[in-house]
Amino acid sequence: MGTATFPHPVKLITGIIASSENGFSESETLLQKEFGSIDYKSDILTFDHTNYYQKDMGSGLKRRFFSFEKLIGPAGLADIKLITNKLEDEISESISDAKRPVNIDPGYLS
């Protein structure tokens, strides 16, 4: 029989889909306030793999990934998703060029 252990800390990442550059910059600022320093920022990529978000976010969507310096416990991911939902609402109030200017999906790498 194995011995129960606590999971190791993991690397927090976020995938962001945005309808404008403002969405990425607002997301970056708010995410850093919540989760600390960003240690990796991907290039801005074209997001044309699906039209799922088009009704709420418009066309010409882009995607970017961030990872954060501070490691997290994997059990905290559900709480982090609630925080990113709140951040999406805040960004929606400050950017009025789309019904839903950003979609922020957190995850982690171990």
C-alpha positions as CSV (number, residue, x, y, z in Angstrom):
1,M,0.0,0.0,0.0
2,G,1.2,3.5,-0.9
3,T,1.7,6.3,1.5
4,A,-0.5,9.4,1.1
5,T,1.5,12.6,0.3
6,F,0.6,16.2,-0.5
7,P,0.9,17.2,-4.1
8,H,3.8,19.2,-5.2
9,P,3.3,22.9,-6.1
10,V,2.5,23.5,-9.8
11,K,3.0,26.3,-12.3
12,L,0.0,28.6,-12.8
13,I,-0.8,29.4,-16.4
14,T,-3.6,31.4,-18.0
15,G,-4.9,31.2,-21.6
16,I,-6.5,34.4,-22.6
17,I,-8.7,35.0,-25.7
18,A,-9.3,38.6,-26.4
19,S,-11.1,40.7,-29.0
20,S,-8.5,43.6,-28.8
21,E,-5.0,44.5,-27.5
22,N,-6.7,46.3,-24.6
23,G,-8.1,43.0,-23.4
24,F,-4.6,41.6,-23.1
25,S,-3.1,44.6,-21.3
26,E,-6.0,44.9,-18.9
27,S,-5.8,41.1,-18.2
28,E,-2.1,41.3,-17.6
29,T,-2.4,44.1,-15.1
30,L,-5.2,42.5,-13.1
31,L,-3.7,39.0,-13.2
32,Q,-0.4,40.3,-11.9
33,K,-2.2,42.1,-9.0
34,E,-3.9,38.7,-8.1
35,F,-1.1,36.2,-8.8
36,G,2.2,38.0,-8.8
37,S,4.9,38.4,-11.4
38,I,4.5,36.9,-14.9
39,D,7.5,35.0,-15.9
40,Y,6.4,34.0,-19.4
41,K,4.3,35.8,-21.9
42,S,3.6,34.1,-25.3
43,D,3.4,36.0,-28.5
44,I,-0.2,37.0,-29.5
45,L,-1.5,34.2,-31.6
46,T,-4.4,34.1,-34.1
47,F,-7.4,32.3,-32.6
48,D,-9.4,30.8,-35.5
49,H,-9.8,27.2,-34.4
50,T,-13.4,27.5,-33.6
51,N,-16.2,30.1,-33.8
52,Y,-17.6,29.2,-30.4
53,Y,-16.7,32.6,-28.9
54,Q,-17.7,34.7,-31.9
55,K,-21.3,35.4,-30.7
56,D,-20.1,36.9,-27.4
57,M,-16.7,38.2,-28.4
58,G,-16.8,39.1,-32.1
59,S,-14.4,38.0,-34.9
60,G,-10.7,38.4,-35.3
61,L,-10.0,36.9,-31.9
62,K,-6.4,36.5,-30.6
63,R,-4.9,34.3,-27.9
64,R,-2.0,34.7,-25.4
65,F,-0.6,32.6,-22.6
66,F,0.9,33.8,-19.4
67,S,2.7,31.8,-16.6
68,F,3.4,33.1,-13.2
69,E,6.6,33.0,-11.1
70,K,4.9,31.9,-7.9
71,L,3.9,28.2,-7.7
72,I,0.5,27.2,-6.4
73,G,-1.2,24.2,-4.8
74,P,-3.2,22.3,-7.5
75,A,-6.2,22.2,-5.2
76,G,-6.6,26.0,-5.5
77,L,-7.4,25.9,-9.2
78,A,-11.2,26.1,-8.7
79,D,-10.8,29.2,-6.5
80,I,-8.5,30.7,-9.1
81,K,-11.2,30.2,-11.8
82,L,-13.7,32.1,-9.7
83,I,-11.1,35.0,-9.4
84,T,-10.5,35.0,-13.2
85,N,-14.3,35.1,-13.8
86,K,-14.4,38.2,-11.5
87,L,-11.5,39.7,-13.5
88,E,-13.4,39.1,-16.8
89,D,-16.3,41.1,-15.4
90,E,-14.1,43.9,-14.3
91,I,-12.5,44.1,-17.8
92,S,-16.0,44.0,-19.4
93,E,-16.9,47.1,-17.4
94,S,-13.7,49.0,-18.5
95,I,-13.7,47.9,-22.2
96,S,-16.9,48.6,-24.0
97,D,-16.0,47.5,-27.6
98,A,-17.4,44.0,-27.1
99,K,-20.0,42.3,-25.1
100,R,-17.3,40.0,-23.7
101,P,-13.8,41.4,-24.4
102,V,-11.8,38.6,-22.7
103,N,-12.0,35.0,-21.7
104,I,-9.4,34.0,-19.1
105,D,-8.9,30.3,-18.5
106,P,-6.5,29.3,-15.7
107,G,-4.7,26.0,-15.6
108,Y,-1.4,24.5,-14.3
109,L,1.6,22.5,-15.4
110,S,3.4,20.1,-13.1
